[in-house]
Amino acid sequence: MNTFTLKLFNTGQVTLPKSWREKFKTEHFLAKETKEGLLIKPITEQDEPIYFENNNSFGLVFPNGIDPQVLIDQINKMDE
């Protein structure tokens, strides 16, 4: 495993090392605050939804789509 120093730009963006971008072959990463600091984890599962939130909203993105019945079933489970 490699360790890199990442630079935060004025826009709030951080660039991941090229070797990581090539290794994980995804454009989606989960950033989570933990007791140890920040965890950046690639999302590589094909059907894995991506949770997002910002100052205006929050939601889920399904980069590869989702079967409508699966979504309906999951919403119905939440209502139980």
N, C-alpha and C positions, 0 to 999 in steps of 0.2 A: 504494500500500500504506500502511496506517495502522499506527501504533505506539501501544499503550496500556500503561498501568501497571496491573497486576493486583494485587488485594489477597488475601492468604492469611488465611482466617478460622480461628478456634480449632479448628474441626473438620477442618482440613487441606484444605478446599475452596477453589477459586479460581473466581470467576465470570468467564465470558467476556463481552466487550461484546455488547450486543444486536445490533449491526450484523453481527458475525461469526456469531452464532447464526442470524440470518436469512439471511445470505449462503450458508452452507454447508449448511443444512437437514439436519443430522444430529444425533443425540444421542450419537454415538460419536467419540471423539478418541483418537489415539495420543500418548502422552507419552513422550519418549525423551531420555535424557541424551546430549549430544554434547560435543565438545571446546569448543564455543562456549558451552555452557550447556544449557538445556532447550529442546526442540523440541516444540511442540504442533501436531499435524496432524490435520485432519478425516479421518475414514474415510467416504468417500462411495460407494464401489463397492457395488452391491447385494449381491453374493455374497461380499464380503470378510469373512473370519472375523476376530473380535476376540480377540486374545490377552490374557489377564489373569493377574495373579499378586498374591498378598497373603501375609500371614504364615502362612496355613493351607493354601493350595493354589495351583494354577495350572491353566490350561486354555484352551480355545477356545470361543467363543460364536458361533453362526451366527444372527444376528438375523432372517434371512429364510429359515432352514432350509437344508438341503443334501440333495441326492439321495443316498440311502444308498449306491448303487453308486460314486459319486464318492468318498465317504469311504472305502469299502473299498479302492478302487484306490489312494488316497493312502497308506493304512496299509500296504498290500502293498508299495508302492515303498520305504517306509522300511525294511522288513525285508530288502530285496535287498542 
